[in-house]
Amino acid sequence: MFPKIDLSIIITISNNQRADKVQELFSIYKRRIESTGNSYEFIYVVDDLPQNILDELNELSEKGENIKIIKLAKCLETPLH
């Protein structure tokens, strides 16, 4: 059985995001959400990011933070008909 989660925080990250801001913003969000007393998870949705940002997210996960990383496929360059 999965643990009960009160809040799912979904964060999209673009390829112009700085790696140092990923952990900084996570810490800010986490502190504020923890102050509510609700259980939570962070869901990061990423597409075509530099490796250093993925490394930062993986580091958070390895530290035991409750995060999920969803990697999207690259967008098609030609429209679908």
BALOBA-1460 file (C-alpha; in Angstrom, 3 decimals):
// residues 81
<rec num="1" residu="m" x="0.000" y="0.000" z="0.000"/>
<rec num="2" residu="f" x="1.224" y="3.486" z="-0.854"/>
<rec num="3" residu="p" x="1.561" y="6.116" z="1.878"/>
<rec num="4" residu="k" x="-1.095" y="8.827" z="1.946"/>
<rec num="5" residu="i" x="0.023" y="12.028" z="0.240"/>
<rec num="6" residu="d" x="-1.905" y="15.238" z="0.912"/>
<rec num="7" residu="l" x="-0.101" y="17.460" z="-1.606"/>
<rec num="8" residu="s" x="1.590" y="16.801" z="-4.935"/>
<rec num="9" residu="i" x="3.740" y="19.717" z="-6.011"/>
<rec num="10" residu="i" x="4.403" y="19.630" z="-9.753"/>
<rec num="11" residu="i" x="7.387" y="21.628" z="-10.975"/>
<rec num="12" residu="t" x="8.397" y="21.983" z="-14.603"/>
<rec num="13" residu="i" x="12.018" y="22.713" z="-15.397"/>
<rec num="14" residu="s" x="13.229" y="24.140" z="-18.674"/>
<rec num="15" residu="n" x="16.726" y="23.940" z="-20.100"/>
<rec num="16" residu="n" x="17.463" y="27.536" z="-19.082"/>
<rec num="17" residu="q" x="17.100" y="26.738" z="-15.353"/>
<rec num="18" residu="r" x="20.312" y="27.056" z="-13.343"/>
<rec num="19" residu="a" x="21.336" y="23.952" z="-11.403"/>
<rec num="20" residu="d" x="22.039" y="25.915" z="-8.213"/>
<rec num="21" residu="k" x="18.481" y="27.226" z="-8.219"/>
<rec num="22" residu="v" x="16.969" y="23.724" z="-8.352"/>
<rec num="23" residu="q" x="18.076" y="22.782" z="-4.833"/>
<rec num="24" residu="e" x="17.558" y="26.300" z="-3.494"/>
<rec num="25" residu="l" x="13.949" y="26.409" z="-4.679"/>
<rec num="26" residu="f" x="13.353" y="22.867" z="-3.438"/>
<rec num="27" residu="s" x="14.528" y="23.884" z="0.044"/>
<rec num="28" residu="i" x="12.268" y="26.943" z="0.095"/>
<rec num="29" residu="y" x="9.209" y="25.006" z="-1.072"/>
<rec num="30" residu="k" x="9.913" y="22.122" z="1.305"/>
<rec num="31" residu="r" x="10.191" y="24.368" z="4.379"/>
<rec num="32" residu="r" x="6.912" y="26.097" z="3.609"/>
<rec num="33" residu="i" x="5.033" y="22.892" z="2.841"/>
<rec num="34" residu="e" x="6.362" y="21.134" z="5.942"/>
<rec num="35" residu="s" x="5.050" y="24.012" z="8.053"/>
<rec num="36" residu="t" x="1.497" y="23.046" z="6.980"/>
<rec num="37" residu="g" x="1.821" y="19.584" z="8.518"/>
<rec num="38" residu="n" x="0.604" y="17.923" z="5.308"/>
<rec num="39" residu="s" x="2.344" y="14.970" z="3.695"/>
<rec num="40" residu="y" x="3.745" y="15.814" z="0.291"/>
<rec num="41" residu="e" x="5.663" y="14.771" z="-2.787"/>
<rec num="42" residu="f" x="7.489" y="16.789" z="-5.409"/>
<rec num="43" residu="i" x="7.064" y="15.813" z="-9.043"/>
<rec num="44" residu="y" x="9.604" y="17.322" z="-11.416"/>
<rec num="45" residu="v" x="8.684" y="17.291" z="-15.096"/>
<rec num="46" residu="v" x="11.768" y="17.764" z="-17.250"/>
<rec num="47" residu="d" x="12.448" y="17.772" z="-20.957"/>
<rec num="48" residu="d" x="15.869" y="17.817" z="-22.569"/>
<rec num="49" residu="l" x="17.768" y="19.207" z="-19.588"/>
<rec num="50" residu="p" x="21.510" y="19.559" z="-19.175"/>
<rec num="51" residu="q" x="22.994" y="16.658" z="-17.216"/>
<rec num="52" residu="n" x="24.016" y="18.860" z="-14.275"/>
<rec num="53" residu="i" x="20.378" y="19.678" z="-13.496"/>
<rec num="54" residu="l" x="19.367" y="16.018" z="-13.689"/>
<rec num="55" residu="d" x="22.308" y="15.249" z="-11.382"/>
<rec num="56" residu="e" x="20.985" y="17.796" z="-8.847"/>
<rec num="57" residu="l" x="17.519" y="16.225" z="-8.937"/>
<rec num="58" residu="n" x="18.954" y="12.722" z="-8.607"/>
<rec num="59" residu="e" x="21.053" y="13.886" z="-5.656"/>
<rec num="60" residu="l" x="17.907" y="15.089" z="-3.880"/>
<rec num="61" residu="s" x="16.269" y="11.738" z="-4.534"/>
<rec num="62" residu="e" x="19.316" y="9.816" z="-3.273"/>
<rec num="63" residu="k" x="19.218" y="11.865" z="-0.053"/>
<rec num="64" residu="g" x="15.769" y="10.403" z="0.554"/>
<rec num="65" residu="e" x="13.708" y="13.416" z="-0.449"/>
<rec num="66" residu="n" x="10.210" y="12.528" z="-1.600"/>
<rec num="67" residu="i" x="10.586" y="13.475" z="-5.260"/>
<rec num="68" residu="k" x="9.722" y="11.889" z="-8.563"/>
<rec num="69" residu="i" x="11.354" y="12.828" z="-11.860"/>
<rec num="70" residu="i" x="9.387" y="12.511" z="-15.068"/>
<rec num="71" residu="k" x="11.458" y="12.832" z="-18.234"/>
<rec num="72" residu="l" x="9.502" y="13.782" z="-21.326"/>
<rec num="73" residu="a" x="10.486" y="12.730" z="-24.827"/>
<rec num="74" residu="k" x="11.770" y="15.427" z="-27.129"/>
<rec num="75" residu="c" x="9.042" y="17.161" z="-29.067"/>
<rec num="76" residu="l" x="8.636" y="16.139" z="-32.659"/>
<rec num="77" residu="e" x="9.988" y="18.689" z="-35.068"/>
<rec num="78" residu="t" x="7.309" y="17.972" z="-37.640"/>
<rec num="79" residu="p" x="3.622" y="18.350" z="-36.822"/>
<rec num="80" residu="l" x="1.452" y="15.264" z="-36.637"/>
<rec num="81" residu="h" x="-1.318" y="15.045" z="-39.228"/>
